Amino acid sequence: MSIYKDICPIPVDQQPLNEYAQLKQLILFNWSTKPIHSFIKKLLAIFLFLTIITSSTSIIITHNEYTLFNLSNIYYSAIFATLTIKLIIIRLYLGWSYILKRLLSATVFYEESGWYDGQLWIKPSNILIQDRLVGIYQVMPIIRTLKIIFLLNTCFCILQVCLLFINYDLISCN
């Protein structure tokens, strides 16, 4: 369904508002549209799941009698999970910032049938206003939330690295 109707030569799937609607339907991107506490709960669930799976896998692979009592497996699994969450947040940020750029821009680049025939379309004022309102009031809060969560994740990464150096004797395999 084209929001721009007959005045826009852009293919339906490349129109900024349709791209926004499509992105909102993707499960991971949909999570980021929810309230921040709900989104953080989902990220924590991913963190715990990854930590449990990777630490269990390392216990099974090493198959050492001291492995079950060794904190290093859990600790390194938590670092892996934290970095994975960071990559997820970066992916979400890049997707939403791309949509925001297309919504706020007065011109839209599109391809009619392939990579070789790109065109540029100048938005009429009514469409530009509509797109910018969606960008400012729908997408910008999501990007702000992602920046906050990225900052929290970075602080947690720094804390983990500091604990790694401070408690190296406690966590070491020896």
Residue, then its C-alpha position, 0 to 999 in steps of 0.5 A: m500500500s503506497i502512502y504517497k499514492d500517485i504523486c510519487p514515482i518511488p517504488v512502494d518498498q523504497q518509500p520512507l514511510n513504508e520502509y519505516a512501517q516494514l522496519k517496525q514489523l521486524i521482531l528485533f526492531n519492534w522490541s526497540t519501539k517498546p518502553i525502555h524497561s521492556f526493551i532492557k528486559k528483553l536484552l537481559a533475557i538475551f544476555l542470560f540465554l547467551t551466558i548460559i548457553t556459552s558457559s554450558t558449551s565450554i563446560i561440555i567441550t573442556h570436560n574437566e572436573y575443575t571446570l564446574f567450579n571455575l568462574s572463568n567459563i561463566y565470566y568469559s561467557a558474560i563478556f561474550a554475551t555483553l559484546t553480542i548485545k553491543l552488536i545488536i544495539i549497533r545494528l538497531y542504531l544503524g537501521w533506525s538512523y538510516i530510516l531517520k535520514r530518509l524521513l528527514s531528508a527533502t530528497v529521496f534516492y531510489e532505484e527503479s529497476g536495478w543498481y544502474d538507474g538510480q533517481l532522486w525525487i524531491k518531496p513535496s512540502n506536505i509529504l516532507i512535513q509528514d515524514r519529518l513529523v514521523g521522524i522526529y516523534q517516532v524514530m528520534p526517541i528510539i534512537r535516543t533510547l538506543k544511545i542510552i542503552f549503548l552507553l549502559n552496555t559500554c559501562f558494563c563492558i568497562l566494568q567487566v574488563c576492570l574486574l578481569f584485571i583486578n580479579y585475574d587471580l580469582i578468575s584464572c584457570n590455575 
